Amino acid sequence: MRDVLIGVDAGTSVIKSVAFDTAGRQIAAASLPNKYETLPGGGAEQDLTRTWADTATTLRELANKVPDLASRTIAIAVTGQGDGTWLIDKDGEPVAKGWLWLDARAAAVVEEIRARPEDRLRFEKTGSGLAACQQGSQFVFMKRHMPAMLANAATAFHCKDWLYFKLTGQRATDPSEGTFTFGDFRTRGYSDDVLEVLGVTDLRHLLPPIVDGTRQSTSLSAAAAKATGLLAGTPVVLAYVDVACTALGAGLFDRERKPGCSIIGSTGMHMRLAETPEEVLLNEAATGYTMTMPAPGVFAQMQSNMAATLNIDWVLGLASGILASQGITRTNGEMIALVDQWISSSEPGSLLYQPYVSEAGERGPFVDANARAGFIGISSRHGYADMVRAVFEGLAFAARDCYAAMGPLPKEIRLTGGAARSPALRNILGAAIGADIRTSEREEAGAAGAAMIAAVCVGQYASMDDCVSEWVTPLLRAAEPSDRKLAAAYEAMTPSYTLAHEALRPVWRSMAASRQTDVN
């Protein structure tokens, strides 16, 4: 009896395969840490062959946990980290390592294109601001500096597209990533105007066909069956990009309440639902993303701050590093366990922290590859606990900044991602936005969202609305009301946060120029 749906989610930190029953209950999961490398000059790359090998391993390990998995599997759906450029040749072999969303080499290209008046046309077509992490800007950089690499390529993928190719032998991408990069979100197809504005019309042959996973599937190949231990011929679905799948699994798709949805992971994604193209609100700064969702005419409008939990890792790493220098070892989990204690012992809003700790700078709601993190307001009375609290508050202000760029602030936030487990973060985030916070009992929202697309594709549900009503809504926890007293304090601080990043942009530019001079 076929009664299992598998969602594969190849994220930046972890590659995982998760088994669900037909009602959306998680049966088992298998995962491996993801591996990538950072390079001088802002590069961030990942080995394609190893990524496929690790993914296949998680599927084999899942079979060890689920009896008779191969014969029980209805379909496999694959999603993964977004943006970036993964090139293969005509024989299906990697041309180079995959460029990730963390890659900042195209930062100067982005500044150049965004300064042109015609970039407004590209923005209005895609509904998405240009950033160094995107395939369009990476194409331009490669054309200028690595033409031979592009000449050897036959297809340009994103992470999930590469895995779908290895599972099925089919070259394709999905509507979400295809259109926010090179297309028109209204038509869910590629746009010649966008390619022309970017100056990459000559590379159109690298773009794979766009397939909608809610309607199309392909059979698992014999080679992939051997590698994964699953049965050849099993339907394989190319799901939407990971943020769209995670939003789906976490509860964004709620036509009645229209909540916001935030994913607090390595990066921070903040979303609102738009049920028609007319509900998509494009800002003057030309930032954010508009992603098609796996339902007719529905979109997720997003703003993304580049670094979220990376800031927490950094500030906790300071303490663990000092302890290590004295021969005291503390795991990351042990450090996180102390966070609530540090936050409760510190005063709200006594410091301002700007969470731009990524080497790639910031992309939402403003784009500046030179943006860097910093504390404002430190005096001799401040200690480490104040710094930890300020980092969490900085993440909350960044989220509010993102929501404000998309329209009115939401009254409720559906929160997911690793940091959603932190009561302190939930309390601070809810107060900074003035919204109730709801989390889900579901542990793997991204893999679940991918499996939901497969469930609709194979006819388990007539529509995504029907699937959401069984897979998502029953698992939502009770809302945690916003702390009104704390919200009032943060409301008073919000203008200072905005003024700070506006005022510091010339300083960041000057520092970047100084660093470049030192290198030369």
C-alpha positions as CSV (number, residue, x, y, z in Angstrom):
1,M,0.0,0.0,0.0
2,R,1.4,3.4,-1.0
3,D,0.8,5.7,2.0
4,V,4.0,7.9,2.4
5,L,5.0,11.2,0.8
6,I,8.7,12.2,1.0
7,G,9.8,15.8,1.2
8,V,13.5,16.6,0.5
9,D,14.8,19.9,1.7
10,A,18.4,20.7,0.8
11,G,19.0,23.8,2.9
12,T,22.1,25.9,3.6
13,S,22.8,24.3,6.9
14,V,21.2,20.9,6.6
15,I,20.1,18.4,3.9
16,K,17.1,16.4,5.1
17,S,14.6,13.9,3.8
18,V,11.3,13.6,5.7
19,A,8.5,11.0,5.5
20,F,4.9,12.1,6.0
21,D,1.7,10.1,6.0
22,T,-1.2,11.2,3.7
23,A,-2.7,13.4,6.5
24,G,0.6,15.3,6.9
25,R,1.8,13.7,10.1
26,Q,5.6,13.3,10.2
27,I,6.7,9.7,10.4
28,A,10.5,10.0,10.3
29,A,13.4,12.2,9.2
30,A,17.0,11.7,8.2
31,S,19.6,14.5,7.7
32,L,23.2,15.4,7.1
33,P,25.0,18.7,7.7
34,N,25.4,20.6,4.4
35,K,28.9,21.6,3.3
36,Y,30.0,24.7,1.5
37,E,33.1,26.9,1.4
38,T,33.7,30.6,1.5
39,L,36.3,32.2,-0.7
40,P,38.4,35.4,-0.7
41,G,36.5,38.2,-2.4
42,G,33.1,37.2,-1.2
43,G,32.6,33.8,-2.9
44,A,30.5,31.0,-1.4
45,E,30.4,27.7,-3.3
46,Q,29.1,24.2,-2.9
47,D,30.1,21.0,-4.6
48,L,27.3,19.6,-6.8
49,T,28.4,16.0,-6.7
50,R,28.7,15.9,-3.0
51,T,25.3,17.6,-2.6
52,W,23.6,14.9,-4.6
53,A,25.6,12.1,-2.7
54,D,24.5,13.6,0.6
55,T,20.9,13.9,-0.5
56,A,20.9,10.3,-1.7
57,T,22.4,9.2,1.6
58,T,19.5,10.9,3.6
59,L,17.0,9.0,1.5
60,R,18.7,5.7,2.1
61,E,18.9,6.5,5.9
62,L,15.2,7.4,5.8
63,A,14.5,3.9,4.4
64,N,16.2,2.4,7.4
65,K,13.7,4.2,9.7
66,V,10.5,3.6,7.7
67,P,9.7,-0.1,7.0
68,D,9.1,-0.9,3.3
69,L,9.6,2.8,2.4
70,A,10.3,2.1,-1.3
71,S,7.1,0.2,-1.9
72,R,5.0,2.6,0.2
73,T,6.2,5.9,-1.3
74,I,3.5,7.8,-3.3
75,A,5.8,10.6,-4.5
76,I,9.0,12.4,-3.7
77,A,9.2,16.2,-3.7
78,V,12.4,18.2,-3.6
79,T,13.0,21.8,-2.5
80,G,16.2,23.6,-1.5
81,Q,18.1,26.8,-0.8
82,G,17.3,29.6,-3.2
83,D,19.2,31.9,-5.5
84,G,22.7,31.1,-6.7
85,T,23.9,29.5,-9.9
86,W,24.6,25.8,-10.4
87,L,26.0,25.2,-14.0
88,I,26.0,21.8,-15.8
89,D,27.2,20.9,-19.3
90,K,25.3,19.1,-22.1
91,D,26.2,15.7,-20.6
92,G,24.8,16.7,-17.2
93,E,28.1,17.1,-15.5
94,P,28.9,20.1,-13.3
95,V,30.9,22.8,-15.0
96,A,32.0,24.3,-11.7
97,K,30.9,24.4,-8.1
98,G,27.6,25.9,-7.4
99,W,27.4,29.6,-6.4
100,L,25.2,30.1,-3.3
101,W,22.9,32.9,-2.1
102,L,25.7,33.8,0.3
103,D,28.0,34.7,-2.6
104,A,28.7,38.5,-2.8
105,R,31.0,38.7,-5.8
106,A,28.4,40.3,-7.9
107,A,27.8,43.2,-5.5
108,A,29.3,45.9,-7.8
109,V,27.2,44.5,-10.7
110,V,24.1,45.0,-8.6
111,E,24.9,48.6,-7.7
112,E,25.6,49.3,-11.4
113,I,22.3,47.8,-12.7
114,R,20.2,49.3,-9.9
115,A,21.5,52.8,-10.8
116,R,20.0,52.5,-14.3
117,P,16.5,53.9,-14.9
118,E,15.5,50.8,-16.8
119,D,16.0,48.6,-13.7
120,R,12.5,49.8,-12.7
121,L,11.1,47.8,-15.6
122,R,12.9,44.7,-14.4
123,F,11.6,45.3,-10.8
124,E,8.0,45.8,-11.9
125,K,8.1,42.6,-14.0
126,T,9.7,40.3,-11.4
127,G,8.4,42.1,-8.4
128,S,11.8,41.5,-6.9
129,G,14.8,43.7,-6.1
130,L,18.2,42.8,-7.5
131,A,20.8,41.4,-5.1
132,A,24.3,39.8,-5.5
133,C,22.9,36.5,-4.5
134,Q,20.7,36.1,-7.5
135,Q,21.4,34.3,-10.7
136,G,20.8,37.3,-12.9
137,S,23.6,39.4,-11.3
138,Q,25.8,36.4,-11.0
139,F,25.4,35.8,-14.8
140,V,26.6,39.3,-15.5
141,F,29.6,38.8,-13.2
142,M,30.5,35.5,-14.9
143,K,30.2,37.0,-18.4
144,R,32.7,39.6,-17.5
145,H,35.2,37.5,-15.5
146,M,34.5,33.9,-16.3
147,P,33.3,33.7,-19.9
148,A,34.9,30.2,-20.5
149,M,32.9,28.7,-17.7
150,L,29.6,30.0,-19.1
151,A,30.6,28.8,-22.6
152,N,31.0,25.3,-21.3
153,A,27.6,25.3,-19.6
154,A,24.3,24.0,-21.1
155,T,21.9,24.6,-18.2
156,A,21.8,26.9,-15.2
157,F,20.1,25.4,-12.2
158,H,19.4,26.3,-8.6
159,C,20.1,23.8,-5.8
160,K,16.7,22.0,-5.9
161,D,16.8,22.0,-9.8
162,W,20.1,20.1,-9.7
163,L,18.7,17.5,-7.3
164,Y,15.5,17.1,-9.4
165,F,17.8,16.5,-12.4
166,K,19.7,13.9,-10.6
167,L,16.5,12.2,-9.5
168,T,14.8,12.3,-12.9
169,G,17.2,13.3,-15.7
170,Q,14.9,16.3,-16.5
171,R,16.2,19.8,-16.7
172,A,13.7,22.2,-15.1
173,T,13.1,25.0,-12.6
174,D,9.9,26.0,-10.7
175,P,7.6,29.1,-11.1
176,S,8.8,30.8,-7.9
177,E,12.5,30.9,-8.7
178,G,12.1,31.1,-12.5
179,T,10.0,34.3,-12.3
180,F,11.5,36.3,-9.4
181,T,14.9,36.0,-11.2
182,F,14.2,36.3,-14.9
183,G,10.4,36.4,-15.3
184,D,7.0,38.1,-14.9
185,F,5.3,37.0,-11.8
186,R,1.9,37.7,-13.3
187,T,2.4,35.3,-16.2
188,R,4.6,32.8,-14.3
189,G,7.0,32.7,-17.3
190,Y,10.3,34.2,-18.4
191,S,10.4,37.8,-19.6
192,D,12.5,39.0,-22.5
193,D,12.4,42.5,-21.0
194,V,14.0,41.3,-17.8
195,L,16.8,39.5,-19.7
196,E,17.4,42.6,-21.7
197,V,17.7,44.9,-18.7
198,L,20.1,42.5,-17.1
199,G,22.1,42.2,-20.3
200,V,21.9,38.4,-20.4
201,T,19.7,37.8,-23.4
202,D,22.5,35.8,-25.0
203,L,22.3,33.4,-22.0
204,R,18.6,32.5,-22.3
205,H,19.6,29.1,-23.7
206,L,20.9,28.3,-20.2
207,L,17.4,28.7,-18.6
208,P,15.6,25.4,-18.1
209,P,11.8,25.0,-18.7
210,I,9.5,26.2,-15.9
211,V,7.4,23.3,-14.5
212,D,4.6,23.6,-11.9
213,G,5.0,20.8,-9.3
214,T,1.3,21.0,-8.4
215,R,0.5,19.7,-11.9
216,Q,3.5,17.9,-13.2
217,S,5.7,15.1,-12.0
218,T,8.5,12.9,-13.6
219,S,9.5,9.3,-12.8
220,L,12.4,8.5,-10.6
221,S,15.2,7.3,-12.9
222,A,16.8,3.8,-12.7
223,A,20.2,5.4,-11.7
224,A,18.5,7.5,-9.0
225,A,16.6,4.5,-7.7
226,K,19.9,2.6,-7.3
227,A,21.5,5.5,-5.5
228,T,18.5,6.2,-3.1
229,G,17.1,2.7,-2.6
230,L,13.7,3.8,-3.8
231,L,11.7,2.3,-6.7
232,A,12.3,3.4,-10.3
233,G,9.2,5.0,-11.7
234,T,8.1,6.6,-8.4
235,P,6.7,10.1,-9.2
236,V,9.1,12.9,-8.4
237,V,7.9,16.5,-8.0
238,L,9.9,19.7,-8.4
239,A,8.6,21.8,-5.5
240,Y,8.9,25.5,-5.2
241,V,11.9,27.2,-3.6
242,D,12.5,26.5,0.1
243,V,11.2,29.8,1.4
244,A,7.9,29.3,-0.4
245,C,7.6,25.7,0.8
246,T,8.5,26.8,4.4
247,A,5.9,29.5,4.3
248,L,3.3,27.0,3.0
249,G,4.1,24.5,5.8
250,A,4.3,27.2,8.5
251,G,0.8,28.8,7.8
252,L,1.2,31.8,5.4
253,F,-1.5,30.3,3.1
254,D,-4.4,31.5,5.2
255,R,-6.8,33.5,3.0
256,E,-9.0,34.5,6.0
257,R,-6.6,35.8,8.6
258,K,-3.9,37.0,6.2
259,P,-1.0,36.6,8.8
260,G,2.6,37.6,8.3
261,C,5.1,34.7,8.2
262,S,8.7,34.9,9.3
263,I,11.4,32.3,8.9
264,I,14.2,33.0,11.3
265,G,17.0,30.8,10.1
266,S,20.5,31.7,8.8
267,T,18.7,34.5,7.0
268,G,15.4,36.2,7.9
269,M,12.5,35.9,5.5
270,H,9.3,38.0,6.2
271,M,6.2,37.5,4.1
272,R,2.7,38.6,3.4
273,L,0.1,36.8,1.2
274,A,-1.3,38.4,-1.9
275,E,-4.3,36.7,-3.6
276,T,-4.1,38.7,-6.8
277,P,-1.3,40.5,-8.7
278,E,-3.0,43.8,-7.8
279,E,-2.5,43.0,-4.1
280,V,1.3,42.9,-4.6
281,L,2.7,46.3,-3.3
282,L,5.9,47.3,-5.0
283,N,8.0,49.8,-3.0
284,E,10.0,52.8,-4.3
285,A,13.3,51.4,-3.1
286,A,12.8,48.4,-5.5
287,T,13.6,45.8,-2.9
288,G,12.1,42.5,-1.7
289,Y,10.8,39.5,-3.6
290,T,7.5,38.4,-5.1
291,M,7.2,34.7,-5.3
292,T,4.4,32.7,-7.0
293,M,2.9,30.3,-4.6
294,P,1.6,26.7,-5.4
295,A,-2.0,27.9,-6.0
296,P,-3.5,29.7,-8.9
297,G,-3.1,33.5,-8.8
298,V,-1.6,33.5,-5.3
299,F,1.7,35.2,-4.4
300,A,4.0,35.6,-1.4
301,Q,5.5,39.1,-1.1
302,M,8.8,39.0,0.8
303,Q,11.4,41.1,2.3
304,S,14.6,39.3,3.5
305,N,17.3,40.6,5.9
306,M,20.5,38.8,4.9
307,A,21.6,37.6,8.3
308,A,19.4,36.4,11.2
309,T,20.7,33.6,13.4
310,L,24.2,34.3,12.0
311,N,24.1,37.2,14.4
312,I,23.2,35.0,17.3
313,D,25.9,32.5,16.4
314,W,28.4,35.4,16.3
315,V,27.6,37.0,19.7
316,L,27.5,33.6,21.4
317,G,30.7,32.6,19.7
318,L,32.4,35.6,21.4
319,A,31.7,34.1,24.8
320,S,32.5,30.5,23.9
321,G,35.7,31.7,22.3
322,I,36.8,33.4,25.4
323,L,36.0,30.4,27.5
324,A,37.9,28.1,25.1
325,S,41.0,30.3,25.5
326,Q,40.8,29.4,29.1
327,G,40.4,25.7,28.4
328,I,36.6,25.7,29.1
329,T,34.5,24.1,26.4
330,R,30.9,25.0,25.9
331,T,28.7,23.7,23.1
332,N,26.5,25.9,21.1
333,G,23.5,24.3,22.8
334,E,24.9,25.1,26.2
335,M,25.4,28.7,25.2
336,I,21.9,29.1,23.8
337,A,20.5,27.7,27.1
338,L,21.9,30.8,28.8
339,V,20.2,33.3,26.5
340,D,17.0,33.7,28.4
341,Q,18.9,34.4,31.6
342,W,21.0,37.1,29.9
343,I,18.0,38.7,28.3
344,S,16.0,38.8,31.6
345,S,18.9,40.4,33.4
346,S,19.3,43.3,30.9
347,E,17.3,46.4,30.2
348,P,15.1,46.5,27.1
349,G,16.3,48.9,24.4
350,S,19.4,50.1,26.2
351,L,21.5,49.5,23.1
352,L,20.8,49.5,19.4
353,Y,22.3,46.7,17.3
354,Q,22.2,46.6,13.5
355,P,22.3,42.9,12.4
356,Y,24.2,43.2,9.2
357,V,26.8,40.6,10.1
358,S,26.9,38.8,6.7
359,E,29.9,39.5,4.5
360,A,27.3,40.0,1.7
361,G,25.8,43.0,3.5
362,E,22.1,43.6,3.4
363,R,19.3,43.0,0.8
364,G,16.1,44.0,2.6
365,P,14.4,46.3,2.9
366,F,17.4,48.1,1.5
367,V,20.3,46.8,-0.7
368,D,23.8,47.6,0.4
369,A,26.6,45.0,0.0
370,N,28.8,47.3,2.3
371,A,26.4,47.1,5.2
372,R,28.0,45.8,8.4
373,A,26.8,45.1,11.9
374,G,27.4,47.3,14.9
375,F,26.3,48.4,18.3
376,I,25.2,52.0,19.0
377,G,25.0,53.5,22.4
378,I,27.5,51.5,24.4
379,S,28.7,53.0,27.7
380,S,30.8,51.7,30.5
381,R,27.7,50.4,32.3
382,H,26.9,47.9,29.5
383,G,27.9,44.3,29.7
384,Y,27.7,41.1,27.7
385,A,24.1,40.4,28.7
386,D,23.1,43.8,27.2
387,M,24.9,42.9,24.0
388,V,23.1,39.6,23.7
389,R,19.7,41.3,24.3
390,A,20.5,44.0,21.7
391,V,21.3,41.4,19.1
392,F,17.9,39.8,19.6
393,E,16.3,43.2,19.5
394,G,18.2,44.0,16.3
395,L,16.8,41.0,14.6
396,A,13.3,42.1,15.7
397,F,13.8,45.6,14.4
398,A,15.1,44.2,11.1
399,A,11.9,42.1,10.8
400,R,9.7,45.1,11.5
401,D,11.7,47.1,8.9
402,C,11.0,44.4,6.3
403,Y,7.2,44.2,7.1
404,A,6.9,48.0,7.0
405,A,8.3,48.0,3.4
406,M,5.4,45.8,2.3
407,G,2.5,47.7,3.8
408,P,0.6,47.7,7.1
409,L,2.2,45.7,9.9
410,P,0.5,42.3,10.4
411,K,-1.6,41.6,13.5
412,E,-0.3,38.0,13.7
413,I,3.0,36.4,12.7
414,R,3.4,32.7,11.9
415,L,6.9,32.1,13.1
416,T,9.2,29.2,12.0
417,G,12.9,28.5,11.7
418,G,15.4,27.3,14.4
419,A,15.2,30.5,16.4
420,A,11.4,30.2,16.8
421,R,12.1,27.8,19.7
422,S,13.4,30.7,21.8
423,P,10.7,32.2,24.1
424,A,12.9,35.4,24.3
425,L,13.0,35.9,20.6
426,R,9.2,35.3,20.3
427,N,8.5,37.8,23.0
428,I,10.9,40.5,21.6
429,L,9.7,40.0,18.0
430,G,6.0,40.2,18.9
431,A,6.6,43.4,20.8
432,A,8.7,45.0,18.1
433,I,6.1,44.4,15.4
434,G,3.1,44.7,17.7
435,A,1.8,41.3,16.6
436,D,0.7,38.1,18.2
437,I,3.1,35.2,17.5
438,R,2.0,31.7,16.5
439,T,4.2,28.7,16.0
440,S,3.4,25.3,14.7
441,E,3.9,21.8,16.2
442,R,5.4,20.9,12.8
443,E,9.1,20.5,13.0
444,E,10.0,20.5,9.3
445,A,7.9,23.1,7.6
446,G,10.0,23.3,4.4
447,A,10.0,19.5,3.7
448,A,6.3,19.5,4.6
449,G,5.5,22.3,2.1
450,A,7.3,20.3,-0.6
451,A,5.3,17.2,0.3
452,M,2.1,19.2,0.2
453,I,2.9,20.2,-3.4
454,A,3.3,16.5,-4.2
455,A,0.1,15.7,-2.4
456,V,-1.9,18.1,-4.7
457,C,0.0,16.9,-7.8
458,V,-0.9,13.2,-7.3
459,G,-4.5,14.0,-6.5
460,Q,-4.5,13.4,-2.7
461,Y,-6.2,16.8,-2.5
462,A,-8.3,18.8,-5.0
463,S,-6.6,22.1,-4.1
464,M,-3.9,23.5,-1.9
465,D,-6.6,25.1,0.3
466,D,-7.9,21.6,1.1
467,C,-4.3,20.3,1.8
468,V,-3.6,23.3,4.2
469,S,-6.8,22.6,6.1
470,E,-5.5,19.1,7.0
471,W,-1.7,19.5,7.0
472,V,-1.2,23.0,8.5
473,T,-4.2,24.5,10.4
474,P,-4.6,21.7,13.1
475,L,-0.9,22.0,14.1
476,L,-0.9,25.7,14.8
477,R,-0.4,26.5,18.5
478,A,-2.3,29.1,20.4
479,A,-1.3,32.7,19.7
480,E,1.2,34.4,22.1
481,P,-0.1,37.9,22.7
482,S,2.3,40.9,22.2
483,D,3.7,42.4,25.4
484,R,2.1,45.9,25.2
485,K,4.5,47.6,27.6
486,L,7.5,46.2,25.7
487,A,5.8,47.1,22.4
488,A,5.5,50.8,23.5
489,A,9.2,50.9,24.3
490,Y,10.2,49.4,21.0
491,E,7.8,51.7,19.1
492,A,9.7,54.6,20.5
493,M,13.0,53.1,19.4
494,T,12.0,52.3,15.8
495,P,12.8,55.7,14.3
496,S,16.4,55.5,15.8
497,Y,16.9,52.0,14.2
498,T,15.9,53.4,10.7
499,L,17.9,56.6,11.1
500,A,21.0,54.6,12.1
501,H,21.2,52.5,8.9
502,E,20.3,55.4,6.7
503,A,23.0,57.6,8.3
504,L,25.7,54.9,8.3
505,R,25.6,54.0,4.6
506,P,28.3,56.6,3.7
507,V,30.4,55.2,6.5
508,W,30.1,51.6,5.3
509,R,31.0,52.8,1.7
510,S,34.0,54.6,3.0
511,M,35.2,51.6,5.0
512,A,34.7,49.3,2.0
513,A,36.8,51.6,-0.1
514,S,39.5,51.6,2.5
515,R,39.5,47.8,2.7
516,Q,39.8,47.7,-1.1
517,T,42.8,50.1,-1.0
518,D,44.5,48.0,1.6
519,V,44.1,44.8,-0.6
520,N,45.5,46.6,-3.7
